[in-house]
Amino acid sequence: MLTNCLPAQLSSIILGTFNSIPCPPIVLRLLPAADEIPPEKILKTPYTLLHRRECTQLQKYRLPKRRSEYLTGRICAKMAMSDYLHLTLQDPPEMNQIEIKNSEYGQPFITSHQSAAVAAQHRCGIDIQRQENSLIKVREKYCLEDDYRIVSRIIPEGGELLGLSLLWSAKEAIQKRFSSENSMPTFLNICLQDGERKGNDNVLFYFSIPPSQGRQDTRIITVAAGVFMNYAIAVSAHKENI
């Protein structure tokens, strides 16, 4: 059983903040790799959800952890796209007819191997980051002093690690949203302006990006972030509802 583990409260915040995201993001626990068994011979999910070229790619990874990451990432993307297609098409393709590819900048995109077309309204970015003490040690590489002050105000009782994990994940989500050759901002060019707590460990962050790399004006970017187990999760998209 493939179960979306995204916390319900964070899902509600994301859907209420970004009207270009019609379905909740998908978060899965890391799926096990099938050691020494070709995926196309495993007659059960989740391997039957892969396109044949994805099965071929999966077999190229020797390390079980890398195979698990590839498999889980593909299934997450397929589940999210399947939810979207069921809203937009009368006859959506099966998951094994959908192939997840990567652009030259690493962005995933969808190819459907049946008579269907998929169009995305806006770019978005999502990131998951484990809460690790190494984030404290390298704080100066991604966290400005104003960033730290604002995060500490928003999450005073959560501890330094929680706040920094949410901040890192939020900036990663923004980078993925703008990940193209001429427009991706650096961590230290993404400046936290404000934020608000949305219950428990969920927050809305408001960042600014300076007018550079193809952007004409300073932009304010909203990121919804929260916690799942020992991970920080962040989502950013266009068309905010606030």
Short mmCIF file of the C-alpha atoms (twelve columns), coordinates in Angstrom:
data_MODEL
# 
_entry.id   MODEL 
# 
loop_
_atom_site.group_PDB 
_atom_site.id 
_atom_site.type_symbol 
_atom_site.label_atom_id 
_atom_site.label_alt_id 
_atom_site.label_comp_id 
_atom_site.label_asym_id 
_atom_site.label_seq_id 
_atom_site.Cartn_x 
_atom_site.Cartn_y 
_atom_site.Cartn_z 
_atom_site.pdbx_PDB_model_num 
ATOM 1   C CA . MET A 1   0.000   0.000  0.000   1 
ATOM 2   C CA . LEU A 2   1.393   3.366  -1.087  1 
ATOM 3   C CA . THR A 3   0.258   5.947  1.469   1 
ATOM 4   C CA . ASN A 4   0.803   9.677  1.220   1 
ATOM 5   C CA . CYS A 5   2.532   10.625 4.484   1 
ATOM 6   C CA . LEU A 6   2.254   14.413 4.063   1 
ATOM 7   C CA . PRO A 7   0.746   15.763 7.309   1 
ATOM 8   C CA . ALA A 8   -2.878  16.823 6.798   1 
ATOM 9   C CA . GLN A 9   -2.408  20.278 8.304   1 
ATOM 10  C CA . LEU A 10  0.569   21.076 6.070   1 
ATOM 11  C CA . SER A 11  -1.343  19.746 3.042   1 
ATOM 12  C CA . SER A 12  -4.216  22.109 3.848   1 
ATOM 13  C CA . ILE A 13  -1.817  25.064 4.203   1 
ATOM 14  C CA . ILE A 14  -0.179  24.335 0.837   1 
ATOM 15  C CA . LEU A 15  -3.498  23.982 -1.005  1 
ATOM 16  C CA . GLY A 16  -4.848  27.120 0.653   1 
ATOM 17  C CA . THR A 17  -1.743  29.169 -0.192  1 
ATOM 18  C CA . PHE A 18  -0.997  28.209 -3.800  1 
ATOM 19  C CA . ASN A 19  -3.937  28.033 -6.195  1 
ATOM 20  C CA . SER A 20  -1.699  26.598 -8.932  1 
ATOM 21  C CA . ILE A 21  -1.374  23.383 -6.899  1 
ATOM 22  C CA . PRO A 22  -4.724  21.563 -7.294  1 
ATOM 23  C CA . CYS A 23  -3.714  18.342 -5.503  1 
ATOM 24  C CA . PRO A 24  -1.683  17.696 -2.340  1 
ATOM 25  C CA . PRO A 25  2.033   16.978 -2.789  1 
ATOM 26  C CA . ILE A 26  3.003   13.336 -2.307  1 
ATOM 27  C CA . VAL A 27  5.392   12.210 0.433   1 
ATOM 28  C CA . LEU A 28  6.293   8.515  0.651   1 
ATOM 29  C CA . ARG A 29  8.504   6.600  3.012   1 
ATOM 30  C CA . LEU A 30  11.620  5.354  1.221   1 
ATOM 31  C CA . LEU A 31  10.607  2.244  -0.702  1 
ATOM 32  C CA . PRO A 32  12.780  -0.883 -0.471  1 
ATOM 33  C CA . ALA A 33  15.043  -1.826 -3.379  1 
ATOM 34  C CA . ALA A 34  14.637  -5.272 -4.898  1 
ATOM 35  C CA . ASP A 35  18.149  -6.608 -4.429  1 
ATOM 36  C CA . GLU A 36  19.342  -8.817 -7.278  1 
ATOM 37  C CA . ILE A 37  15.831  -9.080 -8.805  1 
ATOM 38  C CA . PRO A 38  15.158  -7.293 -12.098 1 
ATOM 39  C CA . PRO A 39  12.228  -4.893 -11.466 1 
ATOM 40  C CA . GLU A 40  10.336  -6.014 -14.573 1 
ATOM 41  C CA . LYS A 41  10.033  -9.524 -13.052 1 
ATOM 42  C CA . ILE A 42  8.456   -8.326 -9.815  1 
ATOM 43  C CA . LEU A 43  4.731   -8.753 -10.410 1 
ATOM 44  C CA . LYS A 44  3.536   -6.412 -7.686  1 
ATOM 45  C CA . THR A 45  3.612   -2.723 -6.903  1 
ATOM 46  C CA . PRO A 46  5.458   -0.432 -6.880  1 
ATOM 47  C CA . TYR A 47  7.638   -1.869 -9.676  1 
ATOM 48  C CA . THR A 48  4.682   -2.450 -11.986 1 
ATOM 49  C CA . LEU A 49  4.060   1.315  -11.884 1 
ATOM 50  C CA . LEU A 50  7.357   2.037  -13.653 1 
ATOM 51  C CA . HIS A 51  7.625   2.606  -17.378 1 
ATOM 52  C CA . ARG A 52  9.873   0.062  -19.126 1 
ATOM 53  C CA . ARG A 53  12.629  2.655  -19.632 1 
ATOM 54  C CA . GLU A 54  12.456  3.540  -15.943 1 
ATOM 55  C CA . CYS A 55  12.918  -0.151 -15.128 1 
ATOM 56  C CA . THR A 56  15.994  -0.184 -17.323 1 
ATOM 57  C CA . GLN A 57  17.388  2.896  -15.606 1 
ATOM 58  C CA . LEU A 58  16.673  1.438  -12.161 1 
ATOM 59  C CA . GLN A 59  18.768  -1.642 -12.908 1 
ATOM 60  C CA . LYS A 60  21.793  0.546  -13.680 1 
ATOM 61  C CA . TYR A 61  22.110  1.622  -10.041 1 
ATOM 62  C CA . ARG A 62  24.263  -0.798 -8.049  1 
ATOM 63  C CA . LEU A 63  23.688  0.587  -4.557  1 
ATOM 64  C CA . PRO A 64  20.367  -0.457 -2.918  1 
ATOM 65  C CA . LYS A 65  19.989  3.026  -1.363  1 
ATOM 66  C CA . ARG A 66  20.302  4.705  -4.770  1 
ATOM 67  C CA . ARG A 67  17.760  2.289  -6.282  1 
ATOM 68  C CA . SER A 68  15.382  3.015  -3.407  1 
ATOM 69  C CA . GLU A 69  15.737  6.762  -3.906  1 
ATOM 70  C CA . TYR A 70  15.169  6.500  -7.656  1 
ATOM 71  C CA . LEU A 71  12.154  4.215  -7.233  1 
ATOM 72  C CA . THR A 72  10.569  6.343  -4.503  1 
ATOM 73  C CA . GLY A 73  11.093  9.585  -6.407  1 
ATOM 74  C CA . ARG A 74  9.520   8.180  -9.569  1 
ATOM 75  C CA . ILE A 75  6.511   6.771  -7.720  1 
ATOM 76  C CA . CYS A 76  5.985   10.075 -5.857  1 
ATOM 77  C CA . ALA A 77  5.960   11.967 -9.152  1 
ATOM 78  C CA . LYS A 78  3.616   9.455  -10.790 1 
ATOM 79  C CA . MET A 79  1.146   9.566  -7.893  1 
ATOM 80  C CA . ALA A 80  1.108   13.376 -7.947  1 
ATOM 81  C CA . MET A 81  0.660   13.459 -11.728 1 
ATOM 82  C CA . SER A 82  -2.025  10.760 -11.595 1 
ATOM 83  C CA . ASP A 83  -4.037  12.846 -9.113  1 
ATOM 84  C CA . TYR A 84  -3.703  15.875 -11.396 1 
ATOM 85  C CA . LEU A 85  -4.630  13.980 -14.562 1 
ATOM 86  C CA . HIS A 86  -7.765  12.543 -12.945 1 
ATOM 87  C CA . LEU A 87  -8.891  16.137 -12.431 1 
ATOM 88  C CA . THR A 88  -8.127  17.255 -15.977 1 
ATOM 89  C CA . LEU A 89  -8.648  14.264 -18.312 1 
ATOM 90  C CA . GLN A 90  -11.607 11.951 -18.889 1 
ATOM 91  C CA . ASP A 91  -9.310  9.041  -19.707 1 
ATOM 92  C CA . PRO A 92  -6.021  9.494  -17.788 1 
ATOM 93  C CA . PRO A 93  -3.111  7.151  -18.593 1 
ATOM 94  C CA . GLU A 94  -2.016  4.347  -16.312 1 
ATOM 95  C CA . MET A 95  1.057   5.064  -14.174 1 
ATOM 96  C CA . ASN A 96  3.248   2.679  -16.177 1 
ATOM 97  C CA . GLN A 97  2.399   4.690  -19.304 1 
ATOM 98  C CA . ILE A 98  3.813   7.810  -17.680 1 
ATOM 99  C CA . GLU A 99  7.582   8.280  -17.872 1 
ATOM 100 C CA . ILE A 100 9.396   10.723 -15.567 1 
ATOM 101 C CA . LYS A 101 12.397  12.361 -17.212 1 
ATOM 102 C CA . ASN A 102 14.786  15.103 -16.132 1 
ATOM 103 C CA . SER A 103 15.558  18.322 -17.991 1 
ATOM 104 C CA . GLU A 104 19.120  19.512 -18.537 1 
ATOM 105 C CA . TYR A 105 18.799  21.461 -15.265 1 
ATOM 106 C CA . GLY A 106 17.561  18.445 -13.306 1 
ATOM 107 C CA . GLN A 107 13.874  19.396 -13.242 1 
ATOM 108 C CA . PRO A 108 11.508  16.412 -13.579 1 
ATOM 109 C CA . PHE A 109 8.993   16.475 -16.405 1 
ATOM 110 C CA . ILE A 110 6.320   14.089 -17.629 1 
ATOM 111 C CA . THR A 111 6.048   12.125 -20.861 1 
ATOM 112 C CA . SER A 112 2.828   10.187 -21.383 1 
ATOM 113 C CA . HIS A 113 2.945   7.165  -23.678 1 
ATOM 114 C CA . GLN A 114 -0.665  7.305  -24.797 1 
ATOM 115 C CA . SER A 115 -2.860  9.905  -26.507 1 
ATOM 116 C CA . ALA A 116 -2.783  12.569 -23.834 1 
ATOM 117 C CA . ALA A 117 -1.146  15.912 -23.233 1 
ATOM 118 C CA . VAL A 118 -0.037  17.401 -19.952 1 
ATOM 119 C CA . ALA A 119 0.400   21.134 -19.366 1 
ATOM 120 C CA . ALA A 120 1.647   22.711 -16.149 1 
ATOM 121 C CA . GLN A 121 0.344   26.178 -15.277 1 
ATOM 122 C CA . HIS A 122 3.342   27.330 -13.250 1 
ATOM 123 C CA . ARG A 123 6.686   26.187 -11.958 1 
ATOM 124 C CA . CYS A 124 6.908   24.892 -8.418  1 
ATOM 125 C CA . GLY A 125 9.566   23.568 -6.092  1 
ATOM 126 C CA . ILE A 126 9.490   21.004 -3.296  1 
ATOM 127 C CA . ASP A 127 12.250  19.885 -0.940  1 
ATOM 128 C CA . ILE A 128 12.668  17.457 1.949   1 
ATOM 129 C CA . GLN A 129 15.577  17.872 4.362   1 
ATOM 130 C CA . ARG A 130 16.536  15.670 7.299   1 
ATOM 131 C CA . GLN A 131 17.091  17.576 10.530  1 
ATOM 132 C CA . GLU A 132 20.840  17.073 10.969  1 
ATOM 133 C CA . ASN A 133 23.340  18.894 13.192  1 
ATOM 134 C CA . SER A 134 25.504  19.561 10.150  1 
ATOM 135 C CA . LEU A 135 23.005  22.307 9.229   1 
ATOM 136 C CA . ILE A 136 24.132  24.219 12.332  1 
ATOM 137 C CA . LYS A 137 27.817  23.835 11.461  1 
ATOM 138 C CA . VAL A 138 27.421  25.294 7.958   1 
ATOM 139 C CA . ARG A 139 24.809  27.919 8.860   1 
ATOM 140 C CA . GLU A 140 26.761  30.821 7.353   1 
ATOM 141 C CA . LYS A 141 26.597  29.206 3.889   1 
ATOM 142 C CA . TYR A 142 22.813  29.565 3.608   1 
ATOM 143 C CA . CYS A 143 21.525  31.639 6.541   1 
ATOM 144 C CA . LEU A 144 21.926  35.409 6.749   1 
ATOM 145 C CA . GLU A 145 21.879  37.126 10.136  1 
ATOM 146 C CA . ASP A 146 18.432  38.585 9.403   1 
ATOM 147 C CA . ASP A 147 17.255  35.119 8.350   1 
ATOM 148 C CA . TYR A 148 18.396  33.700 11.674  1 
ATOM 149 C CA . ARG A 149 16.776  36.474 13.686  1 
ATOM 150 C CA . ILE A 150 13.402  36.037 11.955  1 
ATOM 151 C CA . VAL A 151 13.445  32.234 12.167  1 
ATOM 152 C CA . SER A 152 14.319  32.415 15.888  1 
ATOM 153 C CA . ARG A 153 11.359  34.746 16.450  1 
ATOM 154 C CA . ILE A 154 8.916   32.518 14.560  1 
ATOM 155 C CA . ILE A 155 10.021  29.244 16.160  1 
ATOM 156 C CA . PRO A 156 11.473  30.201 19.568  1 
ATOM 157 C CA . GLU A 157 10.608  26.969 21.363  1 
ATOM 158 C CA . GLY A 158 11.427  24.586 18.518  1 
ATOM 159 C CA . GLY A 159 15.165  24.872 18.838  1 
ATOM 160 C CA . GLU A 160 17.837  26.026 16.453  1 
ATOM 161 C CA . LEU A 161 17.937  22.819 14.429  1 
ATOM 162 C CA . LEU A 162 14.215  22.856 13.632  1 
ATOM 163 C CA . GLY A 163 14.302  26.452 12.422  1 
ATOM 164 C CA . LEU A 164 17.416  25.965 10.315  1 
ATOM 165 C CA . SER A 165 16.031  22.773 8.762   1 
ATOM 166 C CA . LEU A 166 12.868  24.594 7.711   1 
ATOM 167 C CA . LEU A 167 14.919  27.508 6.369   1 
ATOM 168 C CA . TRP A 168 17.248  25.256 4.341   1 
ATOM 169 C CA . SER A 169 14.341  23.296 2.884   1 
ATOM 170 C CA . ALA A 170 12.485  26.520 2.023   1 
ATOM 171 C CA . LYS A 171 15.468  27.983 0.168   1 
ATOM 172 C CA . GLU A 172 16.000  24.684 -1.660  1 
ATOM 173 C CA . ALA A 173 12.348  24.753 -2.768  1 
ATOM 174 C CA . ILE A 174 12.837  28.274 -4.158  1 
ATOM 175 C CA . GLN A 175 15.995  27.237 -5.987  1 
ATOM 176 C CA . LYS A 176 14.174  24.304 -7.572  1 
ATOM 177 C CA . ARG A 177 11.316  26.589 -8.562  1 
ATOM 178 C CA . PHE A 178 13.758  28.856 -10.420 1 
ATOM 179 C CA . SER A 179 16.242  26.194 -11.500 1 
ATOM 180 C CA . SER A 180 17.227  27.254 -14.979 1 
ATOM 181 C CA . GLU A 181 20.509  28.442 -16.402 1 
ATOM 182 C CA . ASN A 182 19.778  32.173 -16.083 1 
ATOM 183 C CA . SER A 183 17.452  32.525 -13.124 1 
ATOM 184 C CA . MET A 184 18.334  30.293 -10.166 1 
ATOM 185 C CA . PRO A 185 19.234  32.452 -7.139  1 
ATOM 186 C CA . THR A 186 21.936  31.463 -4.661  1 
ATOM 187 C CA . PHE A 187 21.097  30.672 -1.030  1 
ATOM 188 C CA . LEU A 188 22.483  33.991 0.176   1 
ATOM 189 C CA . ASN A 189 20.518  35.912 -2.474  1 
ATOM 190 C CA . ILE A 190 17.299  34.484 -1.060  1 
ATOM 191 C CA . CYS A 191 16.529  36.754 1.903   1 
ATOM 192 C CA . LEU A 192 13.897  35.977 4.509   1 
ATOM 193 C CA . GLN A 193 11.655  39.012 5.075   1 
ATOM 194 C CA . ASP A 194 9.044   37.635 7.458   1 
ATOM 195 C CA . GLY A 195 7.070   34.561 8.393   1 
ATOM 196 C CA . GLU A 196 4.154   33.307 10.425  1 
ATOM 197 C CA . ARG A 197 3.483   30.194 12.434  1 
ATOM 198 C CA . LYS A 198 0.549   28.136 11.165  1 
ATOM 199 C CA . GLY A 199 0.078   25.773 14.076  1 
ATOM 200 C CA . ASN A 200 2.411   23.085 15.423  1 
ATOM 201 C CA . ASP A 201 5.590   23.095 13.334  1 
ATOM 202 C CA . ASN A 202 4.132   24.580 10.128  1 
ATOM 203 C CA . VAL A 203 5.116   28.024 8.859   1 
ATOM 204 C CA . LEU A 204 4.687   30.376 5.927   1 
ATOM 205 C CA . PHE A 205 7.941   32.082 4.986   1 
ATOM 206 C CA . TYR A 206 8.152   35.241 2.854   1 
ATOM 207 C CA . PHE A 207 11.448  35.655 0.965   1 
ATOM 208 C CA . SER A 208 12.762  38.325 -1.365  1 
ATOM 209 C CA . ILE A 209 14.852  37.701 -4.476  1 
ATOM 210 C CA . PRO A 210 16.808  40.655 -5.917  1 
ATOM 211 C CA . PRO A 211 16.336  41.862 -9.511  1 
ATOM 212 C CA . SER A 212 19.012  39.855 -11.263 1 
ATOM 213 C CA . GLN A 213 19.495  36.913 -13.613 1 
ATOM 214 C CA . GLY A 214 16.518  37.787 -15.807 1 
ATOM 215 C CA . ARG A 215 14.223  39.123 -13.067 1 
ATOM 216 C CA . GLN A 216 13.321  42.778 -13.539 1 
ATOM 217 C CA . ASP A 217 12.092  43.578 -10.023 1 
ATOM 218 C CA . THR A 218 12.587  42.338 -6.495  1 
ATOM 219 C CA . ARG A 219 10.087  39.553 -5.910  1 
ATOM 220 C CA . ILE A 220 8.443   38.317 -2.740  1 
ATOM 221 C CA . ILE A 221 8.222   34.524 -2.721  1 
ATOM 222 C CA . THR A 222 5.998   32.549 -0.358  1 
ATOM 223 C CA . VAL A 223 7.038   29.128 0.919   1 
ATOM 224 C CA . ALA A 224 4.895   26.757 2.985   1 
ATOM 225 C CA . ALA A 225 7.042   24.574 5.242   1 
ATOM 226 C CA . GLY A 226 6.452   21.983 7.929   1 
ATOM 227 C CA . VAL A 227 7.747   18.849 9.610   1 
ATOM 228 C CA . PHE A 228 7.232   15.152 8.945   1 
ATOM 229 C CA . MET A 229 8.921   12.869 11.488  1 
ATOM 230 C CA . ASN A 230 12.560  14.069 11.471  1 
ATOM 231 C CA . TYR A 231 12.312  15.894 8.148   1 
ATOM 232 C CA . ALA A 232 11.525  19.439 7.078   1 
ATOM 233 C CA . ILE A 233 9.307   19.774 4.000   1 
ATOM 234 C CA . ALA A 234 8.882   22.950 1.949   1 
ATOM 235 C CA . VAL A 235 6.808   23.879 -1.127  1 
ATOM 236 C CA . SER A 236 6.851   27.019 -3.256  1 
ATOM 237 C CA . ALA A 237 4.746   27.822 -6.335  1 
ATOM 238 C CA . HIS A 238 3.341   30.731 -8.306  1 
ATOM 239 C CA . LYS A 239 -0.161  32.113 -7.885  1 
ATOM 240 C CA . GLU A 240 -0.427  32.577 -4.149  1 
ATOM 241 C CA . ASN A 241 -3.851  32.914 -2.568  1 
ATOM 242 C CA . ILE A 242 -2.753  35.422 0.065   1 
# 
